Amino acid sequence: MIKNLTLKQKILTIVSLSLFTIVVTSFLSLMTQKEIMIQEKKEKLKNVVEVGESIIKYNYKLFKDGKISEDEAKQNAISMIKSLRYNEKEYIWINDDSKPFAKMVMHPTVPALDGKVLDAEKFNCATQIQVGVDGKEIKTDGKKNLFNAFVEVTDQKGIGYVSYDWPKPIVGGGTTKELYPKLSFVKKFNEWSWVYGSGVYIDDVDIAFYSQLKTLGSFVLLMLCLILLISYLVNKDLNEKLSKFQNGLLDFFSFLNKQSAKSVDIEIDSKDEFGVMANIINENIAKIENGVIKDNALINECVSVVNKTKDGYIKNIRIDETANNPELNELKNLFNGLLDEIEKTLEEINGALNEYANSNYSYKLNFSKNGEFGFTIDKVRILGDELSNTTKTFLENGLLLQNSANILKDAMENLTNASIQQAANLEKTSAALEQMTANIASNTQKAQIMATEAHEAKEATKEGNTLATKTVSSMVEIEQATNAINEAVSTIENIAFQTNILSLNAAVEAATAGDAGKGFAVVAQEVRNLANRSAEAAKSIKLLTDQAKQKANDGNSIVKLMIEGFGKISDKIEKTTNLVIEVTNANKEQMSGIEQINDAVASLDKMTQENAKIALDTDSISNEVLKQADEFVFEAMKKEFIGKNELINQSSSKKVQKQIVTNKFLDNKQVQKQPTKTHHKIEHKSKETNHEWESF
């Protein structure tokens, strides 16, 4: 379908698709931005309502702790929430979950609603509900009771969002007649059957959306005009250049058809692709024009040679001109070859040459001639003899090289196997020596550490004896300190209670400050949490001090027993120190001997690895030589020459003798092998040698 379109239609198609893509992408971006603005408002509502939640839970906790009655807790919570404001005029209300219609518990701006059943017609305005924070948004018929919708979403998951249409307050009092979209977030406090929440108007989101949509429309219109202008200019330029191309090619075809004496260049001097193509085409037209002239010269000479051949002249009558056309040059060569094939002698010579080309060097020319043809026949006969002798020598050398390469390959494989086995044994020996060296070094180090620690232990026992004596008097001081700690704990409990009250007041002030106080509200909550933990820690400290007092009395008795034990320990440590010193000296002597052995093994291992590497390199070379020898023999076997069968018979006899010698060599090697402590079978293949050595 696309290939049938004109260039203009293709350009318009690209422009249309580009413009459509810009419009769709921009519209989707606007829709995404609108959704982000709605989500920001939802998150802000959620944070505000959570402030009210913290106030309700705090007063409920005071009630549960028995500090205030339940009615007092409810009134305190209502009073605190009623005074909260954000964005200067937004608030939090509270209603219950009564059926069939909810009842208003507290409305900060319309106190006349407090205690009334919310079944008025104006409340039938809910347009959409969302159960939970991530629940599905469900449309309503627009006549659902607003507060029943609040109760419905909180009964299912405790929280949710409700959208509805509501008038806006007017500065100075009253509300607008028009309804505006509004969004509320509500939560439920099950212990008191309260549903509390807050709402914000979201009509500003639609205003911003339509403003950006208008801007997008203007931008798209401008882009459309710009793209159409550019498309027109590009299309005009392309049409002019294509017309020049067409005229130039038509002139060139007229020259090829011999309708004109000379071709005309395509006159496009731009730097774009058309200009580059025009230059390339002009260059090729010039080359083709020169080629046609050369082709005509060859054809004229060919006519002259044919005329001379008709008169009986053959020798030195050849076509010498060279055409630009490869096919004409081939025709010239074939015509010259035809002249060479006129004579019977030349046919015989070609027959002999064909035999040699097919690798049959035993073919003989069975006739002779005088003159130049006789000379040529003698040379061809000599050529056949030389090729036969050369091929025979080639096969002899190939067979000899093949035999030698096989012997070298077998020897290198045996040497490589032995090197790998020796390297493996040295590795085990080296590893054992390294482990032994490490163990002795570790023993020596530990013995030195033991001697040091024994000395330190002896000194420590002396200090312990002294400290034990001081501990008795410290126990008495500890008992006096615990009494003082108990008095300080009582003071901490009083401070924690006062801090809790202050953090609560700070949370209320932070909520009143709106967004600016959001961070301070978090700090106030953390302060309240710290105050509670301080009170609990104070109780724990008091319990621990009582236990410490009892433990101090027990410690008094234990210290007296410790003083007697320290004296016995000091004597035992002194004996142990002497034994550790003797062990340390013995380990040092062993360490010196093992290090000398380890150095010798390392040197031997290095030389073994170098030998194995040399063996591997030699084995690789022998494989390559054997491969080349096989190729030499294979190529020589494909040819026929004098003495071929004798060489094949001699080669078969040498292979049998070589196999006998190799078997005897391997049998002797097997007998000479001596068993080691652990026998390891090593399977070796020439092609895997490098891999095995790298693994080792």
C-alpha positions in Angstrom: 0.0 0.0 0.0 2.7 2.5 1.0 4.8 1.8 -2.1 1.9 2.9 -4.3 1.7 6.4 -2.7 3.3 9.4 -4.3 6.2 11.2 -2.6 3.8 14.0 -1.7 1.3 11.6 -0.1 4.1 9.9 1.8 5.3 13.2 3.3 1.8 14.2 4.2 1.3 10.8 5.9 4.5 11.3 8.0 3.4 14.8 9.0 -0.1 13.6 10.0 1.2 10.8 12.1 3.7 13.1 13.8 1.1 15.6 14.6 -1.3 13.0 15.9 1.4 11.5 18.1 2.2 15.0 19.6 -1.5 15.6 20.3 -2.1 12.2 21.9 1.0 12.4 24.0 0.3 15.9 25.3 -3.3 14.9 26.2 -2.2 11.9 28.1 0.3 14.0 29.9 -2.4 16.5 30.9 -4.6 13.6 32.2 -1.7 12.3 34.2 -1.0 15.8 35.7 -4.7 16.1 36.6 -4.6 12.7 38.4 -1.5 13.8 40.3 -3.2 17.0 41.5 -6.2 14.9 42.8 -3.8 12.5 44.6 -2.0 15.4 46.3 -5.3 16.8 47.6 -6.2 13.3 48.9 -2.9 12.9 50.7 -3.3 16.3 52.3 -6.8 15.5 53.5 -5.6 12.2 54.9 -2.8 13.9 56.9 -5.3 16.5 58.3 -7.8 13.9 59.4 -5.0 11.9 61.1 -4.4 14.9 63.3 -8.0 14.6 64.5 -7.5 10.9 64.9 -4.5 11.4 67.3 -6.6 13.8 69.4 -9.5 11.3 69.7 -7.2 8.4 70.5 -5.3 10.5 73.1 -8.5 11.4 75.1 -9.8 7.8 74.7 -6.5 6.6 76.3 -6.9 9.0 79.2 -10.4 7.6 79.7 -9.1 4.0 79.6 -6.3 4.8 82.0 -9.0 6.1 84.5 -7.8 9.6 84.6 -11.0 11.1 83.2 -14.5 9.9 82.5 -15.7 8.9 79.1 -18.0 12.0 78.7 -15.1 14.2 79.7 -12.8 12.5 77.1 -15.5 13.0 74.4 -16.0 16.7 75.2 -12.2 17.3 75.3 -11.8 15.7 71.9 -14.7 17.6 70.4 -13.4 20.9 71.8 -9.9 20.3 70.5 -11.0 19.3 67.0 -13.5 22.1 66.8 -10.8 24.7 67.2 -8.6 23.1 64.4 -8.3 25.0 61.1 -6.1 24.7 58.0 -6.0 26.7 54.8 -7.6 29.5 56.9 -11.2 28.1 56.6 -11.1 24.3 56.3 -12.1 22.2 59.3 -12.8 18.7 60.7 -16.4 17.6 61.5 -17.7 14.6 63.5 -20.9 12.6 62.9 -22.1 9.2 64.2 -23.0 6.0 62.3 -26.7 5.9 63.0 -29.1 4.3 60.7 -31.0 5.1 58.5 -29.5 8.6 58.7 -26.4 9.7 60.6 -26.6 12.4 63.3 -24.2 15.3 63.5 -22.0 15.2 66.6 -20.0 18.4 66.0 -19.8 20.9 63.1 -17.2 23.7 63.7 -18.8 26.3 61.3 -22.5 25.4 61.5 -23.1 24.6 65.2 -26.9 24.5 64.4 -26.4 21.1 62.9 -25.0 19.6 66.2 -27.2 16.8 67.4 -29.5 16.8 64.4 -30.4 14.0 62.0 -28.7 14.6 58.6 -31.6 13.7 56.3 -32.2 17.0 54.6 -32.7 17.1 50.8 -29.6 19.3 50.3 -27.4 16.4 51.7 -28.4 14.1 48.8 -25.4 15.2 46.7 -22.8 12.4 46.8 -21.5 11.6 43.3 -18.7 9.1 43.9 -17.4 6.9 46.8 -14.1 5.1 47.3 -13.7 2.4 50.0 -10.2 2.5 51.5 -7.2 4.5 50.3 -6.6 2.3 47.2 -10.1 1.1 46.6 -12.1 1.4 43.3 -13.9 4.7 42.7 -17.6 4.0 42.3 -20.0 6.5 40.7 -23.5 7.1 42.2 -26.6 8.6 40.7 -25.7 12.0 42.3 -28.6 11.8 44.8 -27.0 9.6 47.6 -27.1 11.1 51.1 -23.6 12.5 51.8 -23.3 11.4 55.4 -24.7 8.0 54.7 -21.9 7.7 52.1 -19.4 8.6 54.8 -20.8 5.8 57.1 -20.9 3.3 54.2 -17.2 3.6 53.3 -16.0 3.6 56.9 -18.2 0.6 57.8 -16.4 -1.5 55.2 -12.7 -0.5 55.7 -12.7 2.2 58.4 -11.5 4.9 55.9 -12.4 6.2 52.5 -13.1 9.1 50.1 -16.4 10.6 49.0 -16.9 13.2 46.2 -19.9 15.5 46.1 -21.2 18.8 44.8 -21.4 21.6 47.4 -21.8 25.4 47.5 -18.8 27.6 48.3 -18.8 30.0 51.3 -18.9 33.8 50.4 -16.6 36.3 52.0 -18.8 38.2 54.6 -21.2 35.3 55.1 -23.5 33.0 53.1 -22.8 30.6 50.3 -23.0 30.5 46.5 -26.0 29.3 44.5 -23.7 27.3 42.2 -22.4 23.9 43.3 -18.7 23.0 43.1 -17.0 19.6 43.2 -15.6 18.8 46.6 -13.7 15.8 48.0 -13.8 14.5 51.6 -11.7 11.9 53.5 -13.3 10.2 56.4 -12.3 7.7 59.1 -14.2 5.9 61.8 -13.5 5.5 65.6 -15.3 2.3 66.4 -15.1 2.7 70.2 -17.4 5.8 70.1 -19.1 5.1 66.8 -17.8 8.4 65.4 -17.1 9.2 61.7 -14.9 12.2 61.4 -13.4 13.8 58.3 -12.5 16.9 56.3 -13.1 18.1 52.7 -11.6 20.4 50.1 -12.9 21.9 46.8 -11.3 20.4 43.7 -12.7 22.7 41.0 -9.3 24.4 40.7 -8.0 21.1 39.3 -10.4 21.3 36.4 -9.6 24.9 35.8 -5.9 24.2 35.6 -6.6 21.2 33.3 -8.7 23.2 30.8 -6.2 26.1 30.8 -3.4 23.7 29.9 -5.7 22.1 27.3 -6.2 25.5 25.7 -2.5 26.1 25.6 -1.9 22.7 24.1 -4.5 23.5 21.3 -2.7 26.7 20.4 0.7 24.9 20.4 -0.7 22.1 18.1 -2.2 24.7 15.7 1.1 26.5 15.5 3.0 23.2 14.9 0.5 22.3 12.2 1.1 25.5 10.3 4.9 25.2 10.7 4.9 21.6 9.6 2.7 22.3 6.6 5.0 25.1 5.5 8.1 23.0 5.8 6.3 20.1 4.0 5.4 22.4 1.1 9.0 23.7 0.7 10.5 20.2 1.0 8.0 18.8 -1.6 8.7 21.6 -4.0 12.5 21.1 -3.7 12.1 17.3 -4.2 9.9 17.7 -7.3 12.4 20.1 -9.0 15.4 17.8 -8.3 13.5 14.7 -9.4 12.6 16.5 -12.7 16.3 17.2 -13.3 17.1 13.6 -12.6 14.5 12.4 -15.1 15.7 14.7 -17.9 19.3 13.8 -17.3 18.6 10.1 -17.4 16.6 10.4 -20.6 19.5 12.2 -22.3 21.9 9.4 -21.2 19.6 6.7 -22.5 19.5 8.6 -25.9 23.3 8.4 -26.0 23.2 4.7 -25.2 20.7 4.1 -28.0 22.9 6.1 -30.3 20.2 8.7 -30.8 22.7 11.4 -29.7 26.5 11.8 -29.9 27.1 12.8 -26.3 25.3 12.6 -23.0 24.4 15.7 -20.8 25.2 16.0 -17.0 22.5 16.3 -14.3 22.8 19.8 -13.0 22.1 19.6 -9.3 24.7 21.5 -7.1 23.1 21.1 -3.7 24.9 19.5 -0.7 22.1 17.0 0.1 21.6 13.4 -0.9 20.2 14.5 -4.4 23.4 16.5 -5.0 25.6 13.5 -4.0 23.6 11.1 -6.1 23.8 13.6 -9.1 27.6 13.7 -8.8 27.9 9.9 -8.6 25.6 9.5 -11.6 27.5 12.1 -13.6 30.8 10.4 -12.8 29.4 7.0 -13.9 27.9 8.5 -17.1 31.4 9.8 -18.0 32.9 6.3 -17.3 30.3 4.6 -19.4 30.8 7.0 -22.3 34.5 6.3 -22.3 33.8 2.6 -22.1 31.5 2.7 -25.1 34.3 4.4 -27.2 36.8 1.6 -26.1 34.2 -1.1 -26.9 33.7 0.3 -30.4 37.5 0.3 -31.0 37.7 -3.4 -30.1 34.8 -4.3 -32.4 36.5 -2.5 -35.3 39.7 -4.4 -34.7 37.9 -7.7 -34.5 36.4 -7.0 -38.0 39.9 -6.4 -39.3 41.3 -9.7 -37.8 38.4 -11.7 -39.3 39.0 -10.3 -42.7 42.8 -11.2 -42.5 41.9 -14.7 -41.3 39.7 -15.2 -44.3 42.8 -14.5 -46.4 44.7 -17.3 -44.7 46.8 -15.4 -42.3 46.9 -16.9 -38.7 50.3 -16.4 -37.1 50.6 -13.1 -35.1 47.0 -12.2 -36.1 45.3 -11.4 -32.8 43.0 -8.8 -31.3 45.0 -6.4 -29.2 42.5 -3.7 -28.2 41.0 -3.8 -24.7 37.3 -2.9 -24.2 35.7 -1.5 -21.1 33.0 -4.2 -21.2 34.2 -7.4 -19.5 32.0 -9.5 -21.8 33.7 -8.0 -24.9 37.1 -8.7 -23.4 36.1 -12.3 -22.8 34.8 -12.5 -26.4 38.2 -11.2 -27.6 40.1 -13.9 -25.6 37.8 -16.6 -26.9 38.3 -15.4 -30.4 42.1 -15.4 -30.0 41.9 -18.9 -28.5 39.9 -20.0 -31.5 42.8 -19.0 -33.8 45.1 -21.2 -31.6 42.9 -24.2 -31.9 42.9 -24.2 -35.7 45.9 -26.6 -36.0 45.7 -30.3 -35.0 49.0 -30.0 -33.1 47.6 -27.4 -30.8 44.6 -29.7 -30.1 47.0 -32.5 -29.0 48.9 -30.1 -26.8 45.7 -28.9 -25.2 44.8 -32.6 -24.6 48.1 -33.2 -22.7 47.7 -30.0 -20.7 44.2 -31.1 -19.7 45.6 -34.4 -18.3 48.1 -32.5 -16.3 45.4 -30.2 -15.0 43.5 -33.3 -13.8 46.6 -34.4 -11.9 47.5 -37.3 -14.3 51.2 -36.6 -14.7 51.9 -40.0 -16.3 50.2 -39.0 -19.6 52.7 -39.0 -22.6 52.5 -37.2 -25.9 52.8 -39.9 -28.6 53.6 -37.7 -31.6 56.1 -35.1 -32.6 56.4 -32.1 -34.9 59.0 -29.9 -36.4 59.5 -26.2 -36.1 57.8 -24.1 -33.5 55.0 -26.7 -32.8 57.7 -29.4 -32.2 59.5 -27.1 -29.8 56.2 -26.6 -27.9 55.5 -30.4 -27.8 58.9 -31.1 -26.4 58.4 -28.6 -23.6 55.0 -30.0 -22.7 56.5 -33.5 -22.5 59.3 -32.2 -20.2 56.7 -30.4 -18.1 54.8 -33.7 -17.5 58.1 -35.5 -16.4 58.9 -32.6 -14.0 55.5 -32.6 -12.5 55.6 -36.4 -11.9 59.0 -36.2 -10.2 58.0 -33.2 -8.1 54.8 -34.9 -6.9 56.7 -38.1 -6.1 59.2 -36.2 -4.0 56.2 -34.3 -2.4 54.6 -37.6 -1.3 57.9 -39.1 0.0 58.5 -36.0 2.2 54.8 -36.0 3.3 55.0 -39.7 4.4 58.3 -39.1 6.2 57.0 -36.0 8.0 53.7 -37.8 8.9 55.7 -40.7 10.5 58.0 -38.4 12.4 55.1 -36.3 13.6 53.3 -39.3 15.0 56.4 -40.4 17.0 56.9 -36.9 18.3 53.2 -36.6 19.3 53.2 -39.9 21.3 56.4 -38.9 23.1 55.0 -35.5 24.0 51.8 -36.9 25.3 53.7 -39.3 27.6 55.9 -36.4 28.8 52.9 -34.2 29.4 51.2 -36.9 31.4 54.3 -37.4 33.6 54.6 -33.6 34.1 51.0 -33.2 35.2 51.3 -36.2 37.6 54.5 -34.8 39.1 53.0 -31.3 39.4 49.9 -32.7 41.2 52.1 -34.6 43.7 54.2 -31.4 44.3 51.1 -29.4 44.8 49.9 -31.8 47.5 53.3 -31.8 49.2 53.4 -28.0 49.1 49.9 -27.7 50.5 50.7 -30.1 53.3 53.9 -28.1 54.1 52.0 -24.8 54.0 49.4 -26.2 56.4 52.1 -27.5 58.7 53.9 -24.2 58.6 50.7 -22.3 59.4 49.9 -24.7 62.3 53.3 -24.3 63.8 53.2 -20.5 63.3 49.8 -20.4 64.9 50.9 -22.5 67.8 54.0 -20.3 68.4 51.8 -17.1 68.2 49.3 -18.6 70.6 52.0 -19.8 73.0 53.4 -16.3 73.1 49.9 -14.9 73.6 49.3 -17.4 76.4 52.6 -16.4 78.1 51.6 -12.7 78.0 48.1 -13.4 79.2 49.4 -15.6 82.0 51.6 -12.8 83.2 48.7 -10.4 82.9 46.4 -12.8 84.7 48.9 -13.0 87.6 49.0 -9.3 87.8 45.2 -9.2 87.5 44.8 -11.6 90.5 46.8 -9.3 92.6 44.7 -6.3 91.5 41.6 -8.4 92.0 42.6 -9.2 95.6 43.0 -5.5 96.2 39.8 -4.5 94.4 37.8 -7.2 96.3 38.8 -5.6 99.5 37.6 -2.2 98.2 34.4 -3.8 96.9 33.1 -4.5 100.4 33.1 -0.8 101.2 31.6 0.0 97.7 28.6 -2.3 98.5 27.7 0.0 101.4 27.9 3.1 99.2 25.8 1.3 96.5 23.0 0.8 99.1 23.1 4.5 99.9 23.1 5.5 96.2 20.0 3.3 95.5 18.0 5.3 98.1 19.0 8.5 96.3 18.0 7.0 92.9 14.5 6.2 94.2 14.0 9.8 95.1 15.1 10.9 91.7 12.8 8.5 89.9 9.8 10.0 91.6 10.9 13.4 90.3 11.2 12.0 86.7 7.7 10.6 86.8 6.3 14.0 87.7 8.3 15.6 84.8 7.1 13.0 82.3 3.4 13.7 83.2 3.9 17.4 82.7 5.8 16.8 79.4 2.9 14.7 78.1 0.4 17.6 78.7 2.7 20.1 77.0 3.2 17.8 73.9 -0.6 17.5 73.6 -1.0 21.3 73.6 1.8 21.5 71.0 0.0 19.0 68.7 -3.2 21.1 68.8 -1.3 24.3 68.0 0.5 22.4 65.1 -2.8 21.3 63.7 -4.1 24.8 63.8 -1.1 26.0 61.8 -2.0 23.8 58.9 0.8 22.7 56.4 3.3 24.9 58.2 2.8 23.0 61.4 2.7 19.5 60.0 6.4 18.8 60.8 6.0 20.3 64.3 3.0 18.0 64.9 5.2 15.0 64.2 7.8 16.4 66.7 5.1 16.9 69.3 3.9 13.3 68.9 7.4 12.0 69.3 7.9 14.2 72.5 4.6 12.7 73.9 5.9 9.2 73.1 9.2 10.0 74.8 7.4 11.2 77.9 5.4 8.0 78.1 8.6 5.9 77.7 10.3 8.0 80.4 7.6 7.3 82.9 7.8 3.6 82.2 11.6 3.7 82.4 11.3 5.4 85.8 9.2 2.5 87.2 11.7 0.0 85.8 14.6 1.9 87.4 12.9 1.9 90.8 12.4 -1.9 90.6 16.0 -2.4 89.6 17.4 -0.2 92.4 15.6 -2.4 94.9 17.1 -5.5 93.4 20.5 -3.8 93.3 20.3 -3.2 97.1 19.7 -6.9 97.7 22.5 -7.9 95.3 24.9 -5.6 97.1 24.4 -7.5 100.4 24.9 -10.8 98.6 28.0 -9.5 96.9 29.6 -8.7 100.3 29.7 -12.4 101.2 31.0 -13.5 97.8 33.9 -11.0 97.8 35.3 -12.6 100.9 35.5 -15.9 99.1 37.0 -14.3 96.1 40.0 -13.0 98.2 40.9 -16.5 99.2 40.6 -17.8 95.6 42.9 -15.1 94.2 45.8 -16.4 96.2 45.5 -20.0 94.8 45.1 -18.8 91.2 48.3 -16.7 91.4 50.4 -19.9 92.1 48.8 -21.9 89.3 49.4 -19.1 86.8 53.1 -18.9 87.5 53.6 -22.7 86.8 51.6 -22.4 83.6 53.8 -19.4 82.4 56.9 -21.5 82.6 55.4 -24.4 80.5 54.2 -21.9 77.8 57.7 -20.5 77.4 59.2 -24.0 76.8 56.6 -24.7 74.2 57.3 -21.4 72.4 61.0 -22.1 72.0 60.4 -25.6 70.6 57.9 -24.2 68.0 60.4 -21.6 66.8 63.0 -24.3 66.0 60.4 -26.4 64.1 59.3 -23.3 62.2 62.9 -22.7 60.9 63.2 -26.2 59.5 59.8 -26.3 57.8 60.5 -23.0 56.0 63.7 -24.4 54.5 61.8 -27.5 53.2 59.0 -25.3 51.9 61.4 -23.2 49.8 62.9 -26.3 48.2 59.5 -27.7 47.3 58.4 -24.3 45.8 61.5 -24.2 43.6 61.0 -27.8 42.4 57.3 -27.0 41.7 58.3 -24.0 39.6 60.7 -26.1 37.4 58.0 -28.8 37.0 55.5 -26.3 35.8 58.0 -24.9 33.2 58.7 -28.4 32.0 55.0 -29.2 31.6 54.5 -25.9 29.7 57.3 -26.7 27.3 55.9 -30.2 26.8 52.4 -28.7 26.1 53.9 -26.3 23.5 55.8 -29.0 21.8 52.7 -31.3 21.7 50.7 -28.5 20.1 53.4 -28.0 17.5 53.5 -31.8 16.8 49.8 -31.8 16.3 50.0 -29.0 13.8 52.9 -30.7 11.9 50.9 -33.9 11.8 47.9 -32.1 10.4 50.0 -30.5 7.7 51.7 -33.8 6.9 48.2 -35.5 6.5 47.2 -32.7 4.2 50.4 -33.1 2.1 49.9 -36.9 1.8 46.1 -36.5 1.0 46.8 -34.0 -1.8 49.6 -36.1 -3.3 47.4 -39.3 -3.2 44.9 -37.6 -5.4 47.4 -37.3 -8.2 48.7 -40.0 -10.6 52.4 -40.2 -11.3 55.2 -42.7 -11.9 56.3 -44.7 -8.8 53.1 -44.0 -6.8 52.3 -47.6 -5.9 55.8 -48.4 -4.7 55.7 -45.5 -2.3 52.3 -46.6 -0.9 53.6 -50.1 -0.2 56.8 -48.8 1.5 54.7 -46.5 3.7 52.5 -49.4 4.9 55.5 -51.5 5.9 57.0 -48.6 7.9 53.8 -48.0 9.8 53.7 -51.6 11.0 57.3 -51.4 12.2 56.7 -48.1 13.9 53.6 -49.5 15.8 55.8 -52.5 17.1 58.5 -50.1 18.4 55.9 -47.8 20.0 54.2 -50.8 21.8 57.6 -52.0 23.2 58.3 -48.5 24.4 55.0 -48.2 26.2 55.4 -51.7 27.8 58.9 -50.7 29.2 57.4 -47.5 30.6 54.6 -49.4 32.3 57.1 -51.8 34.0 59.3 -48.9 35.2 56.4 -47.1 37.0 56.7 -47.3 40.8 53.5 -47.1 43.0 53.0 -44.2 45.3 51.1 -43.9 48.6 47.9 -43.0 46.6 47.4 -44.1 43.0 45.7 -41.5 40.8 44.7 -42.5 37.2 45.3 -39.7 34.7 43.5 -39.9 31.4 45.1 -37.6 28.8 44.0 -36.6 25.3 46.1 -34.4 23.1 43.3 -32.0 22.3 42.5 -31.6 26.1 46.1 -31.0 27.3 45.9 -27.3 27.5 42.6 -27.4 29.4 44.0 -29.9 32.0 47.1 -27.9 32.6 45.1 -24.6 33.0 42.7 -26.4 35.5 45.8 -27.6 37.5 
